């Protein structure tokens, strides 16, 4: 499998909408391993397959605390949401050194498949809830920039294009 890297905004491929994972095979397992390696190397806590130019409904998460072991979410879907909202500063591996205030649902219930193909459901709040919502946004082609006003989005776009030029 080709070594992948995290796509950086404004790369248009970040707008890709993920397709369901139909078969959990060695290729998917290898992608999961690469995604965890990339996420740890970039010091992130979550990564969606669309961020590594693989339009598959696949997320890896590791909040790096003992109460939340690393998670692989295949074909994840939010099935219930609370009415309460929470505001938090979110970072994103596709937006290095950028933090955006985002309003998210406080508590969610989601379902997903694990690497064995078994479906499971989990209710969560706090950082895990925010992270799952953020990564599912990626699978739908939605980015943290979409939560900004037009002016702030334009300024962020210019900043990220300038950053990309200095890195290349």
C-alpha positions as CSV (number, residue, x, y, z in Angstrom):
1,X,0.0,0.0,0.0
2,X,1.2,3.5,-0.9
3,X,2.4,5.6,2.1
4,X,-0.2,8.3,2.6
5,X,-0.1,11.8,4.1
6,X,-2.7,14.1,5.5
7,X,-4.3,16.4,3.0
8,X,-4.0,20.1,3.9
9,X,-6.7,22.7,3.2
10,X,-7.6,24.1,0.7
11,X,-7.0,20.8,-1.1
12,X,-10.3,20.1,-2.9
13,X,-10.0,16.3,-2.1
14,X,-11.0,17.2,1.5
15,X,-14.5,17.8,0.1
16,X,-14.8,14.1,-1.0
17,X,-17.8,12.3,0.4
18,X,-16.9,8.9,1.8
19,X,-18.3,5.7,0.4
20,X,-19.3,2.8,2.7
21,X,-16.7,0.2,3.5
22,X,-18.2,-2.9,1.9
23,X,-15.5,-5.4,2.9
24,X,-13.2,-5.3,5.8
25,X,-10.1,-6.9,4.4
26,X,-6.3,-6.7,4.7
27,X,-6.2,-3.5,2.7
28,X,-8.6,-1.8,5.1
29,X,-6.6,-3.1,8.1
30,X,-3.4,-1.7,6.6
31,X,-5.1,1.6,5.9
32,X,-6.2,1.7,9.6
33,X,-2.6,1.1,10.7
34,X,-1.3,3.9,8.5
35,X,-4.0,6.2,9.7
36,X,-3.1,5.6,13.3
37,X,0.6,6.1,12.5
38,X,-0.1,9.4,10.7
39,X,-2.4,10.6,13.5
40,X,0.2,9.9,16.2
41,X,3.0,11.4,14.1
42,X,1.0,14.6,13.7
43,X,-0.1,14.6,17.4
44,X,-3.8,14.4,16.6
45,X,-6.6,12.6,18.3
46,X,-8.7,11.7,15.2
47,X,-8.4,11.1,11.5
48,X,-10.9,10.3,8.8
49,X,-9.9,8.3,5.7
50,X,-11.0,11.2,3.5
51,X,-8.2,13.3,5.0
52,X,-5.7,10.8,3.5
53,X,-7.3,10.8,0.1
54,X,-9.3,7.6,0.7
55,X,-13.0,8.2,0.2
56,X,-14.0,5.4,2.6
57,X,-16.3,5.7,5.6
58,X,-13.5,5.0,8.1
59,X,-12.3,6.9,11.2
60,X,-9.6,6.3,13.8
61,X,-9.6,8.0,17.2
62,X,-7.3,8.0,20.2
63,X,-8.0,10.5,22.9
64,X,-4.9,9.0,24.7
65,X,-6.6,8.5,28.0
66,X,-7.2,5.3,29.9
67,X,-11.0,5.6,29.9
68,X,-11.2,5.8,26.1
69,X,-9.1,3.2,24.3
70,X,-8.3,3.8,20.6
71,X,-11.3,3.4,18.4
72,X,-11.8,2.3,14.8
73,X,-15.1,3.4,13.4
74,X,-16.2,1.8,10.1
75,X,-19.3,3.1,8.5
76,X,-20.1,5.4,11.5
77,X,-23.4,7.1,11.9
78,X,-24.9,9.3,14.6
79,X,-28.3,7.8,15.6
80,X,-29.3,10.1,18.5
81,X,-28.4,13.6,19.5
82,X,-29.2,15.6,22.6
83,X,-30.7,19.1,22.4
84,X,-27.9,20.6,24.5
85,X,-25.0,22.2,22.6
86,X,-21.4,22.8,23.6
87,X,-18.9,25.2,22.2
88,X,-15.3,24.2,21.9
89,X,-12.1,25.1,20.1
90,X,-11.3,22.5,17.5
91,X,-8.1,21.8,15.7
92,X,-7.7,19.7,12.7
93,X,-4.7,17.9,11.1
94,X,-5.8,19.3,7.7
95,X,-5.5,22.8,9.2
96,X,-2.2,22.9,10.9
97,X,-2.0,25.4,13.9
98,X,-5.5,26.6,13.3
99,X,-8.3,26.4,15.9
100,X,-11.9,27.2,15.3
101,X,-14.7,27.7,17.8
102,X,-17.5,25.2,16.8
103,X,-20.9,24.6,18.4
104,X,-21.6,20.8,18.6
105,X,-24.3,18.7,20.1
106,X,-23.2,17.8,23.6
107,X,-24.2,14.1,23.7
108,X,-24.5,11.7,20.9
109,X,-25.3,8.0,20.3
110,X,-23.4,6.5,17.4
111,X,-23.2,3.2,15.7
112,X,-20.3,1.8,13.7
113,X,-18.5,-1.4,12.7
114,X,-15.3,-2.5,14.3
115,X,-12.4,-4.2,12.4
116,X,-14.1,-7.6,12.8
117,X,-17.2,-6.2,11.0
118,X,-19.3,-6.3,14.1
119,X,-21.8,-3.4,14.7
120,X,-21.8,-1.6,18.0
121,X,-23.4,1.4,19.5
122,X,-22.1,3.9,22.1
123,X,-23.4,6.9,23.9
124,X,-20.8,9.6,24.6
125,X,-20.3,13.2,25.5
126,X,-17.3,15.5,26.1
127,X,-14.2,15.3,23.9
128,X,-15.1,11.9,22.4
129,X,-18.5,13.3,21.3
130,X,-16.8,16.3,19.7
131,X,-14.2,14.2,18.0
132,X,-16.7,11.7,16.5
133,X,-18.8,14.6,15.2
134,X,-15.8,16.3,13.7
135,X,-14.5,13.2,12.0
136,X,-18.0,12.3,10.6
137,X,-18.1,15.8,9.2
138,X,-15.0,14.9,7.3
139,X,-16.7,11.8,5.8
140,X,-19.4,14.1,4.6
141,X,-17.0,16.6,3.0
142,X,-17.6,19.2,5.7
143,X,-14.7,21.1,7.3
144,X,-14.1,23.3,10.3
145,X,-13.8,26.3,7.9
146,X,-17.5,25.7,7.1
147,X,-18.4,26.9,10.7
148,X,-16.8,30.3,10.1
149,X,-18.4,33.5,8.8
150,X,-17.6,34.3,5.2
151,X,-15.0,36.9,6.1
152,X,-13.2,34.6,8.5
153,X,-13.4,31.7,6.0
154,X,-11.8,33.9,3.4
155,X,-9.0,35.0,5.7
156,X,-8.4,31.4,6.7
157,X,-8.3,30.3,3.0
158,X,-5.7,33.0,2.3
159,X,-3.6,32.0,5.3
160,X,-3.7,28.3,4.4
161,X,-2.8,29.0,0.8
162,X,0.2,31.1,1.9
163,X,1.2,28.4,4.4
164,X,1.0,25.7,1.7
165,X,3.3,27.8,-0.6
166,X,5.9,28.2,2.2
167,X,5.9,24.5,3.0
168,X,6.4,23.4,-0.7
